[in-house]
Amino acid sequence: MRVVLSFICTALLLSPVWCGSPDTDRTRRGNHAEAYDRSLVRTSTFVRTLPPSQRPAYPQTGSVSWGAWLMWQLTKDTVRKCPHESETVDILSFPFASTGERFGVIHTFSPFKNRDLERRRTLALKQPSAALSLWLYLLSWCGQSVCGIVKHVNEHRKYGSPLIMLSDAGNIVLQVQMVDGEEQAFTAHTALPLHTWIRLDFFFQVSKAKLTITKVLPAGQTSESTHFFDFRQPIKFNDTSGYFVMGGCNYMKGFHGYFGPIRYYRLSSEKVKNPLSPVRTLKELDRFHRHCEEMQQVTEQYLEALRQNRDVSTDVCESYYGDLGRKFGRRECTQTWSWDQQRRFNIALRLLEEHQDFITGLESSGGHLQHLSRVIFQNVVKTISKAEESDGGLDLIEQLQVSLCWGHQHSSLLLATLHLAGLGVPVDLEQGHVYSLIGGVSDDRLALMHLGYKHMEGLDGFPKDQNTAYGYYANIGKQTSTDQDKVQDSWQTPTEHVHLNNDDELHTQTGEQGDIVQYLKHQASRGDVESQKSLARMLLWGSNGVEKNIRTAAMWYARSALHMVDPAAMYDYAILILKGTGVKKNRTLGLKLLEKAADMGSVEALNGLGWYYSTIVKNRRKAIRYFELAAQNGSRDGLFNVGLYQLNGASPDKQERNETAAFQLFLRAAQLGHVGGAVEAAALLSTGTVRGVARDQDKAVLLLKRVIEMNGHLGFMVKEALQTYQRGSWDEALVKYAILAETGLSVAQHNAAHLCEVLGHSSACQWRYHNYSTYNHIPQESGLLRMGDYYSKLSDMVKAMHMYSTAVVHGSPQGHFNLAMLIEEGYEVPDIILDQMGISAAHNLNRSVVVENLLSRCREFEEADVTPCSLVLWKIKFIRAWRDFTHSSVQLPLACGMAAIFSLFIIAVLLQTLLAFYSTAYLSTNQSSERRGEPAVDGQGISPQETSTHQQQRDRLTAAHNSLSLPETSDLVVTVTGVCVCVIFTMFISNLL
């Protein structure tokens, strides 16, 4: 290495330098050759540098920062390993039911942590080598020009590579984005068949794409076809940009059918391995759909034959010869189904024959078949709970299958419940999965809730997958938001959380004949505004066991509002007359009531004014002003509406979209219970494309679960189950609550477990639903306690403590007590559980302190004065005080000394008393002897009479003295005893307190 040295300046070691006069500094920054020629000194030499390993090490002269020292201490013993990552990703490992709407499974990909894999991925952005393999099962053709199968939406909200679509003719359309930004596509004319499992394998290699289609035929054989296409320029393939959607999304609807396993190879495109799994579940899906399709054909043939051979109506005149020909003429057999079909569909044909009078003479049988299927479902529900002891269980299962094929989708969830829970039939998880998916693909609300809940918690063989759970919950969330506007729908009521073992809650559901409603009617007729509002609300929504009556509700709303004293009543009635719900529309009066209610401080009236000006008057400037006022005052509707303006950029003053602000508004509205706010906030959380909002699928799913439990159709089913219980049909109520429990509704799980216990069903029934209730975001206290007891009996104390501690966190006094007793028995509580309960510095606390802490908290939650927690707490404090008292180096010797002195004092007093008693007895003996003439003792000249007189006087004094000493002695003993006891008790109390 050549280095130029100088006497005037210094230079960096790795670059040749020269030194010149100071006036050449500016020149040196410009023309380097000229500066070198004009330099004063030019010299160079060759030096050899030492390698880093041989260079001298100098001790550190300064102290390192605290943060650097801490990180060193935390990581110095860490054995670093290369992260194990695979370039193969299983996007779906379990079937997904696609309803053909704008809902699907959202998946994102992160950069590799492994540097080698990440380097390969980065190089493949413009020269991709990837493969995607997926299974499909189509139930119907696409209802529009194209439907989405797999969509890649990049960070710019544009379609990236790949975009896989299904045309209305069953062809596959593949679109990709090129490196230069151009989009190209090609169509593979495949004409995919219905009711067949099909595997699509896509291979991408730089500019080429290959599609391999494998069809599984009914007999088990497979057929394969391949399609090639060359785009003639490299494909841009960046899977970490944006997100992928399997199924429908906001931009395009999905197809109607099922997704099977989906496997993605991020860095290779040579071979794929993606077998059809789970095999039995997917084959049973195919078998049942084919079975239903054939049953519907036989049903249509039967109904057609019935219409051709039906009797002539009595309202139509018929000729004499026509009547003779009908009675005695030869009838032609119109049966078009085979005997094999008649054997296989015997149950369906028998049901059609039994209900022949109901469907005879109807022009259209579709709607009436659905009604018949609902009747079959209701009959089965009444008898299925008793089928466990009879041989009719299989017959009822077949009737439910017929009901499902005829269009009653609740039958699918009941079938799934029976097979998953083992009610009346043996437990069969895979068969339960089949019926669950059939209900989901039919867009049934309860089935979608059921599937979302199972995937959210990973129960009953459903894999825990928040992406899949969101796909189902987003659908039912959108339906719930839409259902809320259908107030007049008689199949919707609010979801009321009534526990069957709570008499107070049951008393509120006695209906129109109950005390509560009768009292409200009495008060409302007397002009009480609050009673009028409460009665109107019950009649409008059908709550508290009251049947819906929109017109009567509107009448009571009018009475309460026209007093012009209650802003809430005026707002409610104004919305009814503005929308024409139960009354004639009157915009003038509605606007007047809204303005009056807003002036009186109604926040909802401000939002109502915003709705009026945005929907009716079409004045966005005024509308946004009222919406913002409502939002500033905490209105959840106002927050949601302002969020919509921010999301769409519809504000007159701010035309730009602000998704971050919109998300915050939606989230606040959702936290206040707004269904639409939860749906929108969850959608933004699921993609993670909003600036400043990280993707959080767990939070998105939880937001949706909280609001979908407000669905009116779910509430109607809950009301039906409760009324069935109140009628005394407890077995039927158990079946209905079990169906609802499978959707994740905690109150239904509690009631199902309660009925299992009351009706004497197997313990598995109880523990199943008690266990389910512990998974909810707000778990049932009874479920936590019962499961804690269950695990305690199994000697699984870790799980028992987990259940009790969760109950403690949610404020259960019984949980506090049970956990305290376990700790008292000597079981160790993990620090993480103590941290959950907010007991800090757990490692420094001994067992008694933790127990006392728990019991003190328990005492705060209890209402009675004398409770188990208070008694145990006093016991612990007494034992601790006695221990402290007996171990004290001052108090115990003092107490012992006092006890010894007190004992000596008692002994001395007793001796004195005994001596006095004996002296008195001796004097009495002398007196008696003198009376008998005994000689004097002294022998002097004292007369006997004098001696007797003196003796009597001494005896009187002694007797008087003895008679006074006994009470004084007893008082003295009591006084000293009391003083000693008080002193010792005071010392003990000082330790107790």
LODRENMI-855531 format. One record per residue (C-alpha): x, y, z. Coordinates in steps of 0.02 Angstrom, whole numbers, plus 50000, padded with zeros to 5 digits. Each point is the difference from the previous one (the first is absolute). Layout:
N
XYZ ...
***
This chain:
993
500005000050000 500725016849947 499825014350125 500545018249974 500725008250156 500205018650037 500705011350135 498555012349988 498424989549996 499424982550048 499104988049889 498884984850011 500944983949986 499074992449854 500125014349875 501545008449921 500145018350050 501165014349969 500335016450085 500095016949920 500015018150050 498485006850092 499435009549846 499804983749909 498664993250119 498575006049892 500874993249845 500204983450087 498124998350017 499805002749813 501314994649873 500974986050087 501304998049863 500475018450002 500095000150190 501164985149997 501175008549876 500065016150105 500294991050168 501555005150099 500484982750064 499684983549918 500604984050078 499364982450018 500444983550081 499304982550016 499404994150171 499294983450057 498415000450106 499694987150133 498444989049987 498635004050128 500394984450101 501815005750030 499675018150041 500275005150182 498435001650105 499835015350110 498994999650160 498375009350000 500235017050080 498165004850019 498524991250080 498674992349889 498225006250006 498754991450114 498984994249852 501494991749916 500514991850164 498224993450026 499894992849825 501694991750025 499444992150163 498394993749920 500824992849845 501744994650053 499464982150036 498864998449850 500464986749875 499585007749833 499204988849872 499465003049823 498105001449999 499174984849925 498865005649860 499204991149857 499645007549832 498424989149994 498475007850082 498344991150034 498775014349978 498524988550033 500074982950079 498124998450032 498535002849881 499285017549988 498195002849950 499885014049871 498255007449987 500325009149836 499975017050084 501345013050040 500784990350143 501524988950003 501594994850090 501315013850010 501834994950013 501615010150003 501814995049977 501495007450091 501815000849943 501044984950047 501015001150160 501294988549924 501195011149903 500324987349864 498164997249966 499665018750005 501415003149876 499254987249883 498275007750018 500675017449963 500884993849844 498394991549943 498985016250001 500365002549816 500404982049956 498734990150098 500004981550031 498464995550099 498554987750003 498245000150071 498924984550022 498185000750055 498464988850004 498265006149948 498244993150008 498715009749899 498154999750046 499435012349866 500705010149857 500575017750026 498505011749998 500975014049916 501355001349868 501394994850120 500134994650182 501545000550108 500984984650049 501665007450058 500355018649997 501615009050041 499685018250048 501625010050015 500385014850112 499345011949866 498274991750003 500284992649828 500004982049945 501724992250003 500614983049946 499094988449999 498145003649973 499064983749972 498175001049948 498594988549946 498925005149853 498144997149982 500384985949878 501134990850122 501655005949923 501535005450098 500655017849972 501785003950058 500595018050009 501755005750049 500935016350015 501585002049897 501625008250057 499615015749900 498305001750087 498964993449856 498644987150040 499754984849890 498814985350011 499554983949912 498484988650006 500124981150017 498444992649920 499734986450128 498094999750029 500224994050179 498614987950052 498855002250148 499994988250151 501784994249969 501595002650097 501245009049886 501825004150033 500775015149915 501905000749996 500775016449942 501865000949958 500895016649969 501745000449925 500665017349949 498825004049855 499124983349982 498474993150086 499354982350004 498304994050062 499684981750041 498204994850035 499654983550089 498194993950018 499464986550120 498654989849914 498574991650098 500744982749976 501655005650078 500975002349838 500865016349958 500175009749838 501345012849967 500235014149874 501385013049981 500015017649930 501545010649958 500225018549968 501505011149972 499795018550042 501665003949911 500635011150139 500384996950184 498574999550123 500095011150153 499704988850149 500135007950174 498974990050125 500465011250148 499115014749920 498205002050058 498974984550035 499244984649918 498154995650003 499294982649973 498195002549947 499075016549995 500545017350055 499395018049986 500555001049819 499314983649932 498804986350053 500614982350027 499324983749930 498684989150082 500784984150065 501454994050107 501865002850010 501034984750040 501835000150053 501035014549930 501904998749996 501175013649940 501834997549949 500825017050016 501684996149919 499794984549892 498914995149855 500544982649949 498854988050091 498555001650121 499314987850126 498265004350061 498914984750036 498135001550029 499745000650188 499124996950114 499464986349881 498434993750089 499325017550032 500225005649821 499304983949926 498495000950116 499705017949942 499984994049821 498884985150040 498725010450095 499875013549866 499744986849866 498734991550113 499055016350026 500025004049815 499254983049958 498725001750140 499435016749932 499774992149828 498954985950073 499005012650101 499615010349845 499484984249907 498864995050144 499205017150007 499755000149811 499164983050009 498935006250144 499435015049900 499554989149851 498984987550101 499185012050122 498125000550018 499035013649911 499575014450110 498225000650066 499875017949939 500144994649817 498534992249906 500374983449914 499004990549868 499154983650040 501104990049881 501565008550061 499564994750177 499714982049943 501644999849906 500935006650151 499224987050115 500004984449893 501265004049862 501724992549992 501275010350091 501755001649935 501464998150119 500915016650005 501424994050112 501635005049920 501224995250137 500774982950015 499654987050132 501785002150063 499655018550025 498384996050087 500944988750119 501385012650034 498825014850019 498674990650096 499985012750143 499775014949882 498604991649903 499144994850160 500055017950066 499315006449836 498584987550010 499615004450181 499905018649956 499164997549833 498475010150050 501115014850039 500855000849831 498604993749886 499355013049878 501415012550026 500685008549846 501755002250071 500714987150117 501675008350039 499465011250143 498824986950070 501394987050000 501025011950107 498525001850117 499824981150006 501854998350037 499815012150146 498544989750068 501084984349989 501405008950092 498855005550140 499284982550021 501734992450010 500565012750131 498564994750112 500504981749996 501884999249967 500505002650181 499094984050049 500724989949856 501494995450108 498944986650082 499064994349844 500374992549830 499295014749904 501595010349999 500544995049825 498265003349931 500035017550074 501725003149925 499334995249829 498535011750022 501195014150041 501004996049844 498405001249897 499585016550084 501735006449957 499884994749819 498325008749987 500745016550054 499865001950190 501795004650046 499784999050190 499944981249974 501845000349952 500505007850166 498914987950097 500804985349909 501725007250036 499545002350184 499374982250018 501594992449925 501235011650087 499184999050173 499374982149990 498175004150037 499004984749950 501374993749882 501834994950024 501285013949989 500645001849822 501075015649977 500274998049813 498154997949965 499695015350109 501265009649895 499044995249843 498345006850063 500845015650068 500755004049830 498344996549911 499145012750112 501395012549972 499984998749810 498125003050007 500335016950084 499034995250156 500345012750138 500134987850144 501084988049900 501205014149956 500115004850184 500314981850042 501424998149874 500805016450050 499944995550185 500744982749974 501465006849898 500245014450120 500244988350149 500594984149910 498644988650069 499304983149946 501354996449872 499875016849912 501765007349984 500275016350091 500165012649859 499555018250024 500085003349812 498644987149968 499005005950151 500035017749931 499344993749832 498434993550086 499815013850129 500155013849869 498514992349909 498874998650152 500595017250060 499425007949838 498344990850010 499775005950179 500305018049947 498714998249862 498744990850111 499965014350125 499085011049875 498604987049980 499035004450156 498374992949932 500754982649975 499024988750116 501444987450003 501145012150091 500085004750184 501405006550112 501174987150076 499554999650185 501214991550120 498854990750120 500734986350109 498814985950041 500624998450179 499695018550037 498205002950056 500155018949991 500504999449817 498634987549959 498725011450082 500395013649873 499494988349856 498204996450050 499275008949848 498415010249986 499144990550141 501435002850121 500055012550142 501295011349917 499045002949839 498355001950090 500755012950116 500775009449853 498325000249911 499165006850155 501295013650024 500055004149814 498115002349993 500185012450143 501235010449898 501684994450071 501265003849862 501314987450056 498724986050003 499375005149828 501774999549930 500404983150079 498384992449939 500265006949824 501774993149994 499414982750053 498654999849866 501145006849865 501404987350025 499044985650077 501014999350160 499584993750176 498914986249929 498835012249912 499484996949820 500435013249871 498655012849964 500685014749899 498385009949992 499674999150187 501835004450033 499845015349887 498435005250095 500904999550167 501515008949925 498835013849939 499225002150171 501695001250085 500745011749870 498585012449983 500185005050182 501535009449936 500934996950162 501084984849963 501315002149862 500304981249984 498164996849970 499915014049871 501524992949908 499294982349995 498325005749933 500815011949876 500994985749921 498424989549986 499005013449909 501475005049890 500204981949942 498144995950005 500244985350118 498284995350068 499315017349963 499755011549852 501525010149948 500045017950062 501645008749963 499435016950067 499564993350172 501524988550000 501205014449966 499145010650133 500174986450131 501834997149955 500435018450015 499065001450165 500874984450071 501705006549943 499665016750085 499604990550160 501704991149995 499654983649909 501624994349918 499094987149895 498875013749934 501545008949933 500464984349905 498194998649943 500095017549927 501584995249909 499114984749929 498525010949948 501095012449905 501094986649920 498614988149948 498465010749970 500615017749967 501674994649920 500945014250085 501694992450042 500705015750079 498625000950130 500004981350023 501864998850040 499835014650122 498654990950099 500934983549990 501575008150070 499015008050142 499254983150044 501704991549991 500805013050112 498664996350130 500294981249997 498664993949879 500524983349927 498925003049845 500795017149982 501754992650011 499584987149869 499255012649880 501485011850014 501124985049970 499074996249838 500275017849940 501864998750041 500164983049917 499165005349838 500685017849994 498215006449989 500195015050114 499705016449904 501465008550086 501214985249993 499894990249839 501484988850040 499784982950077 500694997750175 499944981550038 501005001650162 498765012550074 498564989549936 500704984550085 500155008950167 498205005949987 499384982749951 500964992250144 499265012050126 498264996749933 500304981250009 500565001350181 498335008450036 499074985549919 499725006349822 499854985249881 500485009549843 501495007750087 500634982950052 499804993349823 500985014449923 501365000250134 500224981249984 500155001449811 501415012650016 500864989850135 499924984049897 500975007249852 501255011250091 500095012049852 499525015750097 501455011250047 500354998950185 498874984950026 500884983350018 499134984349943 499174991450149 498874985749950 499684994750180 499315017250043 498975000549841 499184983350041 499665005150180 499205016449946 498834990549883 499554986550126 499415012950126 498785008349880 499354984949904 499244993850163 498795014649977 499304991949843 498105000450002 499794982549930 501124993250137 498965009650127 498404992449930 500714982450024 500515004450178 498245006250034 499254984149928 501124989250110 499535009950156 498134999049963 500184981249972 500804998650172 498635010450079 498684988649925 500814985350089 500734991449846 501744998950073 500634986449883 499535010449848 500765015350082 501634990450025 500124996449813 499685018249955 501265006550126 501274987049940 499825006649821 500285017850063 501454994550109 500924993849845 500005017949934 501035006050149 498605009150093 500524999150182 498265001050077 499434985549890 501514989850055 499595003550182 498184995249978 500414984349901 501194994250138 498665004050130 498684989849908 501204985449975 500244999750188 498165002150045 499394986949875 501324987650056 500944998549836 501764993249996 501355010350083 500835002349830 498545011049949 500235011250152 501895001449988 499945003349812 498985015850016 500765005750164 501704998449915 499395009649847 499405014250108 501775002650065 500665004249826 498975015849976 500745017450014 498875002350152 499944982350070 498574993750107 500434999950186 499074983750031 500924991649857 501705005350067 499594993950174 499274983549942 501464996449886 501195004550142 499124987450111 500054987249859 501885001849978 500254999550189 499154983050005 501164994249862 501495006750102 500475011549857 500375014750113 500835010649866 498405000849898 498955001850156 501015015150056 499875007349825 498094998850007 499895007150176 501215014149960 498995004749845 498465000750110 500985011050121 500475012149861 498155001649956 499515003850180 499354983350064 500024998650191 499854981149988 501524999949886 500985010050129 499494987850137 500414984249901 501695006449944 500435005550177 499564982750067 501124991649872 501455011150049 499634996850183 500104981349966 501765002449935 499835001149811 501185012149916 499255013549890 500995004649844 500615017949995 499065003149839 498354996450087 500435011850142 500475013349874 498314997549917 499165003550165 501045015550028 500984993250149 501695008349976 501694993850062 499304982550015 501714992450024 500245010050161 498314995450075 499754984750107 498504988849986 498995007450143 500165017649930 499344994549830 498554990850082 499585014950108 500085011449847 498784988949905 498794998650145 500035018850028 499545002649817 498664986850015 499265009250148 499835015649893 498934990749872 498864991850129 498455008950061 499544991050162 500845003850165 500444982050045 500684990549851 501204985549972 501375012049948 499795010950154 500014985050118 501574992549923 500815017149999 499665002150187 500674982650031 501625003949909 500215016450090 499674991650169 501294986549966 501265012749940 499705011050154 500204985150117 501604995049911 500695017750013 499485000950181 500784983650047 501605003849905 500235017450071 501565002050107 499155013350110 498164996350007 500124981350031 501215001150150 498965014250070 498424989949983 500834984750077 500655010550145 498295007450029 499244982649994 501304993650127 499735014750118 498134998049981 500144981650042 501055003650157 498785013450051 498544988049983 500924986850100 500425012450140 498225006250010 499334982450005 501224995450140 499505015350099 498194995849979 500264982150053 500995005350156 498625012050048 498734986449976 500964987750108 500305012950139 498165003550007 499634981650014 501274998250143 499235014350100 498294992549981 500664983650070 500735008650157 498385008950032 499054983949995 501194991750126 499855014350124 498134998549996 500194981850056 500975005850160 501764997449950 501325008450112 500775016549962 501575000049906 500955014150087 499734993050178 499855017250079 498625007050104 498845004849866 498234994850017 499244988749871 498685013049963 501305013149957 500964987949896 498464995649903 499615018249970 501735003949932 499984984649890 498345004849925 500655017249959 501534992649912 498944987949905 498885013949939 501505010149939 500764984949912 498354995349921 499735017849943 501755000549927 499774983649909 498295005249936 500775015649923 501594991949930 499114987549882 499065012949892 501525011249996 501084985549946 498834995149859 499895018149939 501875001650006 500234984049900 498755005549868 500805017249986 501754993449980 499404986849876 499125013349896 501525011249997 501144985949944 498784994149867 499805017849935 501875002549989 500284983549909 498495002949886 500635017549957 501684993149950 499154986649893 498845012649916 501485010849957 500694985449899 498304996249923 499805017649936 
***
